[in-house]
Amino acid sequence: MVTGTDFSGDTSSTELYIGGKLQKCNEVTTTSATFSVTDISEESMASAKLYFDVGLPENHAAITGHGLTLEPKLISLNI
């Protein structure tokens, strides 16, 4: 499970690759993404890549209009 804030997308647009191998995405909410890690070729997470869909959350103009940037924030990765 990956936890954070302001995640967007769904299981079809959220991808986790470990060692170049795509893992199954089970669920995506605004605060977490859950994956089944079933196909790995190495024990290290150094090669892990996590992709979310591209876009901005609802009401983003309230923050970006003041010169601030808004990004999803990764808080933890539990495997």
Distance bins in CASP14 RR format, pairs under 12 A and 6 or more apart:
PFRMAT RR
TARGET T0000
AUTHOR 0000-0000-0000
RMODE 2
METHOD distances of the structure
MODEL  1
1 7 0 0 0 0 0 1 0 0 0 0 0
1 16 0 0 0 0 0 1 0 0 0 0 0
1 25 0 0 0 0 0 1 0 0 0 0 0
1 26 0 0 0 0 1 0 0 0 0 0 0
1 27 0 0 0 0 1 0 0 0 0 0 0
1 28 0 0 0 0 0 1 0 0 0 0 0
1 29 0 0 0 0 0 1 0 0 0 0 0
1 31 0 0 0 0 0 1 0 0 0 0 0
1 32 1 0 1 0 0 0 0 0 0 0 0
1 33 1 0 0 1 0 0 0 0 0 0 0
1 34 1 0 1 0 0 0 0 0 0 0 0
1 35 1 0 0 1 0 0 0 0 0 0 0
1 36 0 0 0 0 0 1 0 0 0 0 0
1 37 0 0 0 0 0 1 0 0 0 0 0
1 50 0 0 0 0 0 1 0 0 0 0 0
1 74 0 0 0 0 0 1 0 0 0 0 0
1 75 0 0 0 0 0 1 0 0 0 0 0
1 76 0 0 0 0 1 0 0 0 0 0 0
1 77 1 0 0 1 0 0 0 0 0 0 0
1 78 1 0 1 0 0 0 0 0 0 0 0
1 79 0 0 0 0 1 0 0 0 0 0 0
2 14 0 0 0 0 1 0 0 0 0 0 0
2 15 0 0 0 0 0 1 0 0 0 0 0
2 16 1 0 0 1 0 0 0 0 0 0 0
2 23 0 0 0 0 0 1 0 0 0 0 0
2 25 0 0 0 0 1 0 0 0 0 0 0
2 26 0 0 0 0 0 1 0 0 0 0 0
2 27 0 0 0 0 0 1 0 0 0 0 0
2 28 0 0 0 0 1 0 0 0 0 0 0
2 29 0 0 0 0 0 1 0 0 0 0 0
2 31 0 0 0 0 1 0 0 0 0 0 0
2 32 1 0 0 1 0 0 0 0 0 0 0
2 33 1 0 1 0 0 0 0 0 0 0 0
2 34 1 0 0 1 0 0 0 0 0 0 0
2 35 1 0 0 1 0 0 0 0 0 0 0
2 37 0 0 0 0 0 1 0 0 0 0 0
2 45 0 0 0 0 0 1 0 0 0 0 0
2 48 0 0 0 0 1 0 0 0 0 0 0
2 49 0 0 0 0 0 1 0 0 0 0 0
2 50 1 0 0 1 0 0 0 0 0 0 0
2 51 0 0 0 0 0 1 0 0 0 0 0
2 52 0 0 0 0 1 0 0 0 0 0 0
2 72 0 0 0 0 1 0 0 0 0 0 0
2 73 0 0 0 0 0 1 0 0 0 0 0
2 74 1 0 0 1 0 0 0 0 0 0 0
2 75 0 0 0 0 1 0 0 0 0 0 0
2 76 1 0 0 1 0 0 0 0 0 0 0
2 77 1 0 1 0 0 0 0 0 0 0 0
2 78 1 0 0 1 0 0 0 0 0 0 0
2 79 0 0 0 0 1 0 0 0 0 0 0
3 28 0 0 0 0 0 1 0 0 0 0 0
3 29 0 0 0 0 1 0 0 0 0 0 0
3 30 0 0 0 0 0 1 0 0 0 0 0
3 31 1 0 0 1 0 0 0 0 0 0 0
3 32 1 0 1 0 0 0 0 0 0 0 0
3 33 0 0 0 0 1 0 0 0 0 0 0
3 34 0 0 0 0 1 0 0 0 0 0 0
3 50 0 0 0 0 0 1 0 0 0 0 0
3 72 0 0 0 0 0 1 0 0 0 0 0
3 73 0 0 0 0 1 0 0 0 0 0 0
3 74 1 0 0 1 0 0 0 0 0 0 0
3 75 1 0 1 0 0 0 0 0 0 0 0
3 76 1 0 1 0 0 0 0 0 0 0 0
3 77 1 0 0 1 0 0 0 0 0 0 0
3 78 1 0 0 1 0 0 0 0 0 0 0
4 28 0 0 0 0 0 1 0 0 0 0 0
4 29 0 0 0 0 1 0 0 0 0 0 0
4 30 0 0 0 0 1 0 0 0 0 0 0
4 31 1 0 1 0 0 0 0 0 0 0 0
4 32 1 0 0 1 0 0 0 0 0 0 0
4 33 0 0 0 0 1 0 0 0 0 0 0
4 50 0 0 0 0 0 1 0 0 0 0 0
4 52 0 0 0 0 0 1 0 0 0 0 0
4 71 0 0 0 0 0 1 0 0 0 0 0
4 72 1 0 0 1 0 0 0 0 0 0 0
4 73 1 0 1 0 0 0 0 0 0 0 0
4 74 1 0 1 0 0 0 0 0 0 0 0
4 75 1 1 0 0 0 0 0 0 0 0 0
4 76 1 0 0 1 0 0 0 0 0 0 0
4 77 0 0 0 0 1 0 0 0 0 0 0
4 78 0 0 0 0 0 1 0 0 0 0 0
5 29 0 0 0 0 0 1 0 0 0 0 0
5 30 1 0 0 1 0 0 0 0 0 0 0
5 31 1 0 0 1 0 0 0 0 0 0 0
5 32 0 0 0 0 1 0 0 0 0 0 0
5 33 0 0 0 0 0 1 0 0 0 0 0
5 52 0 0 0 0 0 1 0 0 0 0 0
5 57 0 0 0 0 1 0 0 0 0 0 0
5 70 0 0 0 0 0 1 0 0 0 0 0
5 71 0 0 0 0 1 0 0 0 0 0 0
5 72 1 0 0 1 0 0 0 0 0 0 0
5 73 1 0 1 0 0 0 0 0 0 0 0
5 74 0 0 0 0 1 0 0 0 0 0 0
5 75 1 0 0 1 0 0 0 0 0 0 0
5 76 0 0 0 0 0 1 0 0 0 0 0
6 28 0 0 0 0 0 1 0 0 0 0 0
6 29 0 0 0 0 0 1 0 0 0 0 0
6 30 1 0 0 1 0 0 0 0 0 0 0
6 31 0 0 0 0 1 0 0 0 0 0 0
6 32 0 0 0 0 0 1 0 0 0 0 0
6 52 0 0 0 0 1 0 0 0 0 0 0
6 55 0 0 0 0 0 1 0 0 0 0 0
6 56 0 0 0 0 1 0 0 0 0 0 0
6 57 1 0 1 0 0 0 0 0 0 0 0
6 58 0 0 0 0 0 1 0 0 0 0 0
6 59 0 0 0 0 0 1 0 0 0 0 0
6 60 0 0 0 0 1 0 0 0 0 0 0
6 63 0 0 0 0 0 1 0 0 0 0 0
6 69 0 0 0 0 0 1 0 0 0 0 0
6 70 1 0 0 1 0 0 0 0 0 0 0
6 71 1 0 0 1 0 0 0 0 0 0 0
6 72 1 0 1 0 0 0 0 0 0 0 0
6 73 1 0 0 1 0 0 0 0 0 0 0
6 74 0 0 0 0 0 1 0 0 0 0 0
6 75 0 0 0 0 0 1 0 0 0 0 0
7 13 0 0 0 0 0 1 0 0 0 0 0
7 14 1 0 0 1 0 0 0 0 0 0 0
7 25 0 0 0 0 0 1 0 0 0 0 0
7 27 0 0 0 0 0 1 0 0 0 0 0
7 28 1 0 0 1 0 0 0 0 0 0 0
7 29 1 0 0 1 0 0 0 0 0 0 0
7 30 1 0 1 0 0 0 0 0 0 0 0
7 31 1 0 0 1 0 0 0 0 0 0 0
7 32 1 0 0 1 0 0 0 0 0 0 0
7 33 1 0 0 1 0 0 0 0 0 0 0
7 34 0 0 0 0 0 1 0 0 0 0 0
7 50 0 0 0 0 0 1 0 0 0 0 0
7 51 0 0 0 0 0 1 0 0 0 0 0
7 52 1 0 0 1 0 0 0 0 0 0 0
7 53 0 0 0 0 1 0 0 0 0 0 0
7 55 0 0 0 0 0 1 0 0 0 0 0
7 57 0 0 0 0 1 0 0 0 0 0 0
7 71 0 0 0 0 0 1 0 0 0 0 0
7 72 1 0 1 0 0 0 0 0 0 0 0
7 73 0 0 0 0 1 0 0 0 0 0 0
7 74 0 0 0 0 1 0 0 0 0 0 0
7 75 0 0 0 0 0 1 0 0 0 0 0
8 14 0 0 0 0 1 0 0 0 0 0 0
8 28 0 0 0 0 1 0 0 0 0 0 0
8 29 0 0 0 0 0 1 0 0 0 0 0
8 30 1 0 0 1 0 0 0 0 0 0 0
8 31 0 0 0 0 0 1 0 0 0 0 0
8 33 0 0 0 0 0 1 0 0 0 0 0
8 51 0 0 0 0 0 1 0 0 0 0 0
8 52 1 0 0 1 0 0 0 0 0 0 0
8 53 1 0 1 0 0 0 0 0 0 0 0
8 54 0 0 0 0 1 0 0 0 0 0 0
8 55 1 0 0 1 0 0 0 0 0 0 0
8 56 0 0 0 0 1 0 0 0 0 0 0
8 57 1 0 0 1 0 0 0 0 0 0 0
8 58 0 0 0 0 1 0 0 0 0 0 0
8 60 0 0 0 0 0 1 0 0 0 0 0
8 70 0 0 0 0 0 1 0 0 0 0 0
8 71 0 0 0 0 0 1 0 0 0 0 0
8 72 1 0 0 1 0 0 0 0 0 0 0
9 15 0 0 0 0 0 1 0 0 0 0 0
9 25 0 0 0 0 1 0 0 0 0 0 0
9 27 0 0 0 0 0 1 0 0 0 0 0
9 28 1 0 1 0 0 0 0 0 0 0 0
9 29 0 0 0 0 1 0 0 0 0 0 0
9 30 0 0 0 0 1 0 0 0 0 0 0
9 33 0 0 0 0 1 0 0 0 0 0 0
9 51 0 0 0 0 0 1 0 0 0 0 0
9 52 1 0 0 1 0 0 0 0 0 0 0
9 53 1 0 1 0 0 0 0 0 0 0 0
9 54 0 0 0 0 1 0 0 0 0 0 0
9 55 0 0 0 0 1 0 0 0 0 0 0
9 56 0 0 0 0 0 1 0 0 0 0 0
9 57 0 0 0 0 0 1 0 0 0 0 0
9 72 0 0 0 0 0 1 0 0 0 0 0
10 25 0 0 0 0 1 0 0 0 0 0 0
10 26 0 0 0 0 0 1 0 0 0 0 0
10 27 0 0 0 0 1 0 0 0 0 0 0
10 28 1 0 1 0 0 0 0 0 0 0 0
10 29 0 0 0 0 1 0 0 0 0 0 0
10 30 0 0 0 0 0 1 0 0 0 0 0
10 33 0 0 0 0 1 0 0 0 0 0 0
10 52 0 0 0 0 0 1 0 0 0 0 0
10 53 1 0 0 1 0 0 0 0 0 0 0
11 23 0 0 0 0 0 1 0 0 0 0 0
11 24 0 0 0 0 1 0 0 0 0 0 0
11 25 1 0 1 0 0 0 0 0 0 0 0
11 26 1 0 0 1 0 0 0 0 0 0 0
11 27 1 0 0 1 0 0 0 0 0 0 0
11 28 1 0 1 0 0 0 0 0 0 0 0
11 29 0 0 0 0 0 1 0 0 0 0 0
11 33 0 0 0 0 1 0 0 0 0 0 0
11 34 0 0 0 0 1 0 0 0 0 0 0
11 35 0 0 0 0 1 0 0 0 0 0 0
11 36 0 0 0 0 0 1 0 0 0 0 0
11 52 0 0 0 0 0 1 0 0 0 0 0
11 53 0 0 0 0 0 1 0 0 0 0 0
12 24 0 0 0 0 0 1 0 0 0 0 0
12 25 1 0 0 1 0 0 0 0 0 0 0
12 27 0 0 0 0 0 1 0 0 0 0 0
12 28 0 0 0 0 1 0 0 0 0 0 0
12 51 0 0 0 0 0 1 0 0 0 0 0
12 52 0 0 0 0 0 1 0 0 0 0 0
12 53 0 0 0 0 1 0 0 0 0 0 0
13 25 0 0 0 0 1 0 0 0 0 0 0
13 28 0 0 0 0 1 0 0 0 0 0 0
13 33 0 0 0 0 0 1 0 0 0 0 0
13 51 0 0 0 0 1 0 0 0 0 0 0
13 52 1 0 0 1 0 0 0 0 0 0 0
13 53 1 1 0 0 0 0 0 0 0 0 0
13 54 0 0 0 0 1 0 0 0 0 0 0
13 55 0 0 0 0 0 1 0 0 0 0 0
14 22 0 0 0 0 0 1 0 0 0 0 0
14 23 0 0 0 0 0 1 0 0 0 0 0
14 24 0 0 0 0 0 1 0 0 0 0 0
14 25 1 0 1 0 0 0 0 0 0 0 0
14 26 0 0 0 0 1 0 0 0 0 0 0
14 27 0 0 0 0 1 0 0 0 0 0 0
14 28 1 0 1 0 0 0 0 0 0 0 0
14 29 0 0 0 0 0 1 0 0 0 0 0
14 30 0 0 0 0 0 1 0 0 0 0 0
14 32 0 0 0 0 0 1 0 0 0 0 0
14 33 1 0 1 0 0 0 0 0 0 0 0
14 34 0 0 0 0 1 0 0 0 0 0 0
14 35 0 0 0 0 1 0 0 0 0 0 0
14 49 0 0 0 0 0 1 0 0 0 0 0
14 50 1 0 0 1 0 0 0 0 0 0 0
14 51 1 0 0 1 0 0 0 0 0 0 0
14 52 1 0 1 0 0 0 0 0 0 0 0
14 53 1 0 0 1 0 0 0 0 0 0 0
14 54 0 0 0 0 0 1 0 0 0 0 0
14 72 0 0 0 0 0 1 0 0 0 0 0
15 21 0 0 0 0 0 1 0 0 0 0 0
15 22 1 0 0 1 0 0 0 0 0 0 0
15 23 0 0 0 0 1 0 0 0 0 0 0
15 24 0 0 0 0 1 0 0 0 0 0 0
15 25 1 0 0 1 0 0 0 0 0 0 0
15 28 0 0 0 0 0 1 0 0 0 0 0
15 33 0 0 0 0 1 0 0 0 0 0 0
15 35 0 0 0 0 1 0 0 0 0 0 0
15 48 0 0 0 0 0 1 0 0 0 0 0
15 49 1 0 0 1 0 0 0 0 0 0 0
15 50 1 0 0 1 0 0 0 0 0 0 0
15 51 1 0 1 0 0 0 0 0 0 0 0
15 52 0 0 0 0 1 0 0 0 0 0 0
15 53 0 0 0 0 1 0 0 0 0 0 0
16 22 1 0 0 1 0 0 0 0 0 0 0
16 23 1 0 1 0 0 0 0 0 0 0 0
16 24 0 0 0 0 1 0 0 0 0 0 0
16 25 1 0 0 1 0 0 0 0 0 0 0
16 26 0 0 0 0 0 1 0 0 0 0 0
16 28 0 0 0 0 0 1 0 0 0 0 0
16 33 1 0 0 1 0 0 0 0 0 0 0
16 34 0 0 0 0 1 0 0 0 0 0 0
16 35 1 0 1 0 0 0 0 0 0 0 0
16 36 0 0 0 0 1 0 0 0 0 0 0
16 37 1 0 0 1 0 0 0 0 0 0 0
16 38 0 0 0 0 0 1 0 0 0 0 0
16 39 0 0 0 0 0 1 0 0 0 0 0
16 40 0 0 0 0 0 1 0 0 0 0 0
16 45 0 0 0 0 0 1 0 0 0 0 0
16 47 0 0 0 0 0 1 0 0 0 0 0
16 48 1 0 0 1 0 0 0 0 0 0 0
16 49 1 0 0 1 0 0 0 0 0 0 0
16 50 1 0 1 0 0 0 0 0 0 0 0
16 51 1 0 0 1 0 0 0 0 0 0 0
16 52 0 0 0 0 0 1 0 0 0 0 0
16 74 0 0 0 0 0 1 0 0 0 0 0
16 77 0 0 0 0 1 0 0 0 0 0 0
16 79 0 0 0 0 0 1 0 0 0 0 0
17 23 1 0 0 1 0 0 0 0 0 0 0
17 24 0 0 0 0 0 1 0 0 0 0 0
17 25 0 0 0 0 0 1 0 0 0 0 0
17 35 0 0 0 0 0 1 0 0 0 0 0
17 37 0 0 0 0 0 1 0 0 0 0 0
17 39 0 0 0 0 0 1 0 0 0 0 0
17 40 0 0 0 0 0 1 0 0 0 0 0
17 41 0 0 0 0 0 1 0 0 0 0 0
17 45 0 0 0 0 0 1 0 0 0 0 0
17 47 1 0 0 1 0 0 0 0 0 0 0
17 48 1 0 0 1 0 0 0 0 0 0 0
17 49 1 0 1 0 0 0 0 0 0 0 0
17 50 1 0 0 1 0 0 0 0 0 0 0
17 51 1 0 0 1 0 0 0 0 0 0 0
18 24 0 0 0 0 0 1 0 0 0 0 0
18 35 0 0 0 0 1 0 0 0 0 0 0
18 36 0 0 0 0 0 1 0 0 0 0 0
18 37 1 0 0 1 0 0 0 0 0 0 0
18 38 0 0 0 0 1 0 0 0 0 0 0
18 39 1 0 0 1 0 0 0 0 0 0 0
18 40 1 0 1 0 0 0 0 0 0 0 0
18 41 0 0 0 0 1 0 0 0 0 0 0
18 42 1 0 0 1 0 0 0 0 0 0 0
18 43 0 0 0 0 1 0 0 0 0 0 0
18 44 0 0 0 0 1 0 0 0 0 0 0
18 45 1 0 0 1 0 0 0 0 0 0 0
18 46 0 0 0 0 1 0 0 0 0 0 0
18 47 1 0 0 1 0 0 0 0 0 0 0
18 48 1 0 1 0 0 0 0 0 0 0 0
18 49 0 0 0 0 1 0 0 0 0 0 0
18 50 0 0 0 0 1 0 0 0 0 0 0
18 77 0 0 0 0 0 1 0 0 0 0 0
18 79 0 0 0 0 1 0 0 0 0 0 0
19 37 0 0 0 0 0 1 0 0 0 0 0
19 39 0 0 0 0 1 0 0 0 0 0 0
19 40 1 0 0 1 0 0 0 0 0 0 0
19 41 1 0 1 0 0 0 0 0 0 0 0
19 42 1 0 1 0 0 0 0 0 0 0 0
19 43 0 0 0 0 0 1 0 0 0 0 0
19 44 0 0 0 0 1 0 0 0 0 0 0
19 45 0 0 0 0 1 0 0 0 0 0 0
19 46 0 0 0 0 1 0 0 0 0 0 0
19 47 1 0 1 0 0 0 0 0 0 0 0
19 48 1 0 0 1 0 0 0 0 0 0 0
19 49 0 0 0 0 1 0 0 0 0 0 0
20 39 0 0 0 0 1 0 0 0 0 0 0
20 40 0 0 0 0 1 0 0 0 0 0 0
20 41 1 0 0 1 0 0 0 0 0 0 0
20 42 0 0 0 0 1 0 0 0 0 0 0
20 46 0 0 0 0 0 1 0 0 0 0 0
20 47 1 0 0 1 0 0 0 0 0 0 0
20 48 0 0 0 0 1 0 0 0 0 0 0
20 49 1 0 0 1 0 0 0 0 0 0 0
21 35 0 0 0 0 0 1 0 0 0 0 0
21 37 0 0 0 0 1 0 0 0 0 0 0
21 38 0 0 0 0 1 0 0 0 0 0 0
21 39 1 0 1 0 0 0 0 0 0 0 0
21 40 1 0 0 1 0 0 0 0 0 0 0
21 41 1 0 0 1 0 0 0 0 0 0 0
21 42 0 0 0 0 1 0 0 0 0 0 0
21 47 0 0 0 0 1 0 0 0 0 0 0
21 48 0 0 0 0 0 1 0 0 0 0 0
21 49 0 0 0 0 0 1 0 0 0 0 0
22 35 0 0 0 0 1 0 0 0 0 0 0
22 36 0 0 0 0 0 1 0 0 0 0 0
22 37 0 0 0 0 0 1 0 0 0 0 0
22 38 0 0 0 0 0 1 0 0 0 0 0
22 39 1 0 0 1 0 0 0 0 0 0 0
22 40 0 0 0 0 0 1 0 0 0 0 0
22 48 0 0 0 0 0 1 0 0 0 0 0
22 49 0 0 0 0 1 0 0 0 0 0 0
22 50 0 0 0 0 0 1 0 0 0 0 0
22 51 0 0 0 0 0 1 0 0 0 0 0
23 33 0 0 0 0 0 1 0 0 0 0 0
23 34 0 0 0 0 0 1 0 0 0 0 0
23 35 1 0 1 0 0 0 0 0 0 0 0
23 36 1 0 0 1 0 0 0 0 0 0 0
23 37 1 0 1 0 0 0 0 0 0 0 0
23 38 1 0 0 1 0 0 0 0 0 0 0
23 39 1 0 0 1 0 0 0 0 0 0 0
23 40 0 0 0 0 1 0 0 0 0 0 0
23 41 0 0 0 0 0 1 0 0 0 0 0
23 45 0 0 0 0 0 1 0 0 0 0 0
23 48 0 0 0 0 1 0 0 0 0 0 0
23 49 0 0 0 0 0 1 0 0 0 0 0
23 50 0 0 0 0 1 0 0 0 0 0 0
23 51 0 0 0 0 0 1 0 0 0 0 0
23 79 0 0 0 0 0 1 0 0 0 0 0
24 33 0 0 0 0 0 1 0 0 0 0 0
24 34 0 0 0 0 1 0 0 0 0 0 0
24 35 1 0 0 1 0 0 0 0 0 0 0
24 36 1 0 1 0 0 0 0 0 0 0 0
24 37 0 0 0 0 1 0 0 0 0 0 0
24 38 1 0 0 1 0 0 0 0 0 0 0
24 39 0 0 0 0 1 0 0 0 0 0 0
25 32 0 0 0 0 0 1 0 0 0 0 0
25 33 1 0 0 1 0 0 0 0 0 0 0
25 34 1 0 0 1 0 0 0 0 0 0 0
25 35 1 0 1 0 0 0 0 0 0 0 0
25 36 0 0 0 0 1 0 0 0 0 0 0
25 37 0 0 0 0 0 1 0 0 0 0 0
25 38 0 0 0 0 0 1 0 0 0 0 0
25 50 0 0 0 0 0 1 0 0 0 0 0
25 51 0 0 0 0 0 1 0 0 0 0 0
25 52 0 0 0 0 0 1 0 0 0 0 0
25 53 0 0 0 0 0 1 0 0 0 0 0
26 32 0 0 0 0 0 1 0 0 0 0 0
26 33 0 0 0 0 1 0 0 0 0 0 0
26 34 1 0 1 0 0 0 0 0 0 0 0
26 35 1 0 0 1 0 0 0 0 0 0 0
26 36 1 0 1 0 0 0 0 0 0 0 0
26 37 0 0 0 0 0 1 0 0 0 0 0
26 38 0 0 0 0 0 1 0 0 0 0 0
27 33 1 0 0 1 0 0 0 0 0 0 0
27 34 1 0 1 0 0 0 0 0 0 0 0
27 35 0 0 0 0 1 0 0 0 0 0 0
27 36 0 0 0 0 0 1 0 0 0 0 0
28 34 1 0 0 1 0 0 0 0 0 0 0
28 35 0 0 0 0 1 0 0 0 0 0 0
28 50 0 0 0 0 0 1 0 0 0 0 0
28 51 0 0 0 0 0 1 0 0 0 0 0
28 52 0 0 0 0 1 0 0 0 0 0 0
28 53 0 0 0 0 1 0 0 0 0 0 0
28 72 0 0 0 0 0 1 0 0 0 0 0
29 52 0 0 0 0 0 1 0 0 0 0 0
30 52 0 0 0 0 0 1 0 0 0 0 0
30 57 0 0 0 0 1 0 0 0 0 0 0
30 58 0 0 0 0 0 1 0 0 0 0 0
30 72 0 0 0 0 1 0 0 0 0 0 0
30 73 0 0 0 0 0 1 0 0 0 0 0
31 72 0 0 0 0 0 1 0 0 0 0 0
31 73 0 0 0 0 0 1 0 0 0 0 0
31 74 0 0 0 0 0 1 0 0 0 0 0
31 75 0 0 0 0 1 0 0 0 0 0 0
31 76 0 0 0 0 0 1 0 0 0 0 0
32 52 0 0 0 0 0 1 0 0 0 0 0
32 72 0 0 0 0 0 1 0 0 0 0 0
32 74 0 0 0 0 0 1 0 0 0 0 0
32 75 0 0 0 0 1 0 0 0 0 0 0
32 76 0 0 0 0 1 0 0 0 0 0 0
32 77 0 0 0 0 0 1 0 0 0 0 0
32 78 0 0 0 0 1 0 0 0 0 0 0
33 50 1 0 0 1 0 0 0 0 0 0 0
33 51 0 0 0 0 0 1 0 0 0 0 0
33 52 1 0 0 1 0 0 0 0 0 0 0
33 53 0 0 0 0 0 1 0 0 0 0 0
33 72 0 0 0 0 1 0 0 0 0 0 0
33 74 0 0 0 0 1 0 0 0 0 0 0
33 75 0 0 0 0 0 1 0 0 0 0 0
33 76 0 0 0 0 0 1 0 0 0 0 0
33 77 0 0 0 0 1 0 0 0 0 0 0
33 78 0 0 0 0 0 1 0 0 0 0 0
34 77 0 0 0 0 0 1 0 0 0 0 0
34 78 0 0 0 0 1 0 0 0 0 0 0
34 79 0 0 0 0 0 1 0 0 0 0 0
35 48 0 0 0 0 0 1 0 0 0 0 0
35 50 0 0 0 0 1 0 0 0 0 0 0
35 51 0 0 0 0 0 1 0 0 0 0 0
35 77 0 0 0 0 1 0 0 0 0 0 0
35 78 0 0 0 0 0 1 0 0 0 0 0
35 79 0 0 0 0 1 0 0 0 0 0 0
36 79 0 0 0 0 0 1 0 0 0 0 0
37 43 0 0 0 0 0 1 0 0 0 0 0
37 45 0 0 0 0 1 0 0 0 0 0 0
37 48 0 0 0 0 1 0 0 0 0 0 0
37 77 0 0 0 0 0 1 0 0 0 0 0
37 78 0 0 0 0 0 1 0 0 0 0 0
37 79 1 0 0 1 0 0 0 0 0 0 0
38 79 0 0 0 0 0 1 0 0 0 0 0
40 47 0 0 0 0 1 0 0 0 0 0 0
40 48 0 0 0 0 1 0 0 0 0 0 0
40 79 0 0 0 0 1 0 0 0 0 0 0
41 47 0 0 0 0 1 0 0 0 0 0 0
41 48 0 0 0 0 0 1 0 0 0 0 0
42 48 0 0 0 0 0 1 0 0 0 0 0
43 79 0 0 0 0 0 1 0 0 0 0 0
44 79 0 0 0 0 0 1 0 0 0 0 0
45 77 1 0 0 1 0 0 0 0 0 0 0
45 78 0 0 0 0 0 1 0 0 0 0 0
45 79 1 0 0 1 0 0 0 0 0 0 0
48 74 0 0 0 0 0 1 0 0 0 0 0
48 77 1 0 0 1 0 0 0 0 0 0 0
48 79 0 0 0 0 1 0 0 0 0 0 0
49 77 0 0 0 0 0 1 0 0 0 0 0
50 72 0 0 0 0 1 0 0 0 0 0 0
50 74 1 0 0 1 0 0 0 0 0 0 0
50 77 0 0 0 0 1 0 0 0 0 0 0
50 79 0 0 0 0 0 1 0 0 0 0 0
51 72 0 0 0 0 0 1 0 0 0 0 0
52 71 0 0 0 0 0 1 0 0 0 0 0
52 72 1 0 1 0 0 0 0 0 0 0 0
52 73 0 0 0 0 0 1 0 0 0 0 0
52 74 0 0 0 0 0 1 0 0 0 0 0
53 72 0 0 0 0 0 1 0 0 0 0 0
54 71 0 0 0 0 0 1 0 0 0 0 0
54 72 0 0 0 0 0 1 0 0 0 0 0
55 64 0 0 0 0 0 1 0 0 0 0 0
55 70 0 0 0 0 1 0 0 0 0 0 0
55 71 0 0 0 0 0 1 0 0 0 0 0
55 72 0 0 0 0 1 0 0 0 0 0 0
56 62 0 0 0 0 0 1 0 0 0 0 0
56 63 0 0 0 0 1 0 0 0 0 0 0
56 64 1 0 0 1 0 0 0 0 0 0 0
56 65 0 0 0 0 0 1 0 0 0 0 0
56 69 0 0 0 0 0 1 0 0 0 0 0
56 70 1 0 0 1 0 0 0 0 0 0 0
56 71 0 0 0 0 1 0 0 0 0 0 0
56 72 0 0 0 0 0 1 0 0 0 0 0
57 63 0 0 0 0 1 0 0 0 0 0 0
57 64 0 0 0 0 0 1 0 0 0 0 0
57 70 1 0 0 1 0 0 0 0 0 0 0
57 71 0 0 0 0 0 1 0 0 0 0 0
57 72 0 0 0 0 1 0 0 0 0 0 0
57 73 0 0 0 0 0 1 0 0 0 0 0
58 70 0 0 0 0 0 1 0 0 0 0 0
59 65 0 0 0 0 0 1 0 0 0 0 0
59 70 0 0 0 0 0 1 0 0 0 0 0
60 66 0 0 0 0 0 1 0 0 0 0 0
60 67 0 0 0 0 0 1 0 0 0 0 0
60 68 0 0 0 0 1 0 0 0 0 0 0
60 69 0 0 0 0 0 1 0 0 0 0 0
60 70 1 0 1 0 0 0 0 0 0 0 0
60 71 0 0 0 0 0 1 0 0 0 0 0
60 72 0 0 0 0 0 1 0 0 0 0 0
61 67 0 0 0 0 0 1 0 0 0 0 0
61 68 0 0 0 0 0 1 0 0 0 0 0
61 70 0 0 0 0 1 0 0 0 0 0 0
62 68 0 0 0 0 1 0 0 0 0 0 0
62 70 0 0 0 0 1 0 0 0 0 0 0
63 69 0 0 0 0 1 0 0 0 0 0 0
63 70 1 0 1 0 0 0 0 0 0 0 0
63 71 0 0 0 0 0 1 0 0 0 0 0
64 70 1 0 0 1 0 0 0 0 0 0 0
64 71 0 0 0 0 0 1 0 0 0 0 0
END
